[in-house]
Amino acid sequence: MRYIIAVVFIFPLFAKSYSQTYEIGAVVGGSNYIGDVGSTTYIDPSSLAFGGIFKWNRSNRHSFRFSIMYLEVEANDADSEDLRRRQRNYSFENKILETSLGLEYTFWEFDLHTGKPQFTPYLFTGINYTKSNHLLLNSQNEFEEEGANWEFAIPMVVGIKTTLTQKIIAGFEVGARYTFTDNIDGSDPSEIEDSYELATFGNENTSDWYVFTGITLTFTFGRKPCFCSF
């Protein structure tokens, strides 16, 4: 993880700044979870996700990006293709509050000051800090909330964006989050307390993932380019 953080924050020091335009806007779409409960479909935006986003466009090719998002995740073993999961018949719901900081890199130049339509695919990565609920399976095979679960995650996002006007940019993206917890789904309550270790289930060697699929809509503002060093 430390190498990813280093790339995110050191790389821009070696680039020149061709634009100092900012963007602010909204993110909305769907979310899904991947782990030890329910379906193993990787992209299934079936739950609500929304938030706000801010970008600092340091050049025509890269931007610092900060966002805050609220995501709901849920899973039901009845939706799984795995017979063992369907027979087990667990289900859960959880809520995730996510803050994210990182670097967005475009495949092609994306110059907001030309006055011409712009379009490009992009990649984003960085570091997330998340809050969800710790879950614990009770004697009735139902999940109970057992306090807050604060953890880091790594976002891996691919998307496309285009200018609707010179001031408005729309994007579509799919982003997986690799978390550093295995208890979004309640499968590893030993993260809460060692005495809960007997209540663990599933694969203890893998962490939980969640995925966001949706659109971004941002409004640009700020001064025009100045060809100056970072």
URCOR-V388912 format. One record per run of one state. SS is the DSSP state (helix for helix, strand for strand, loop for the rest). FROM is the first residue (numbers start at 1). TO is the last residue. If there is no record, write none. Layout:
# URCOR-V388912
ss->SS from->FROM to->TO
ss->SS from->FROM to->TO
This chain:
# URCOR-V388912
ss->loop from->1 to->1
ss->helix from->2 to->14
ss->loop from->15 to->15
ss->strand from->16 to->17
ss->loop from->18 to->21
ss->strand from->22 to->34
ss->loop from->35 to->46
ss->strand from->47 to->57
ss->loop from->58 to->61
ss->strand from->62 to->76
ss->helix from->77 to->79
ss->loop from->80 to->82
ss->helix from->83 to->88
ss->loop from->89 to->90
ss->strand from->91 to->106
ss->loop from->107 to->118
ss->strand from->119 to->137
ss->loop from->138 to->142
ss->strand from->143 to->163
ss->loop from->164 to->167
ss->strand from->168 to->179
ss->loop from->180 to->188
ss->helix from->189 to->191
ss->loop from->192 to->193
ss->helix from->194 to->199
ss->loop from->200 to->208
ss->strand from->209 to->221
ss->loop from->222 to->227
ss->strand from->228 to->229
ss->loop from->230 to->230
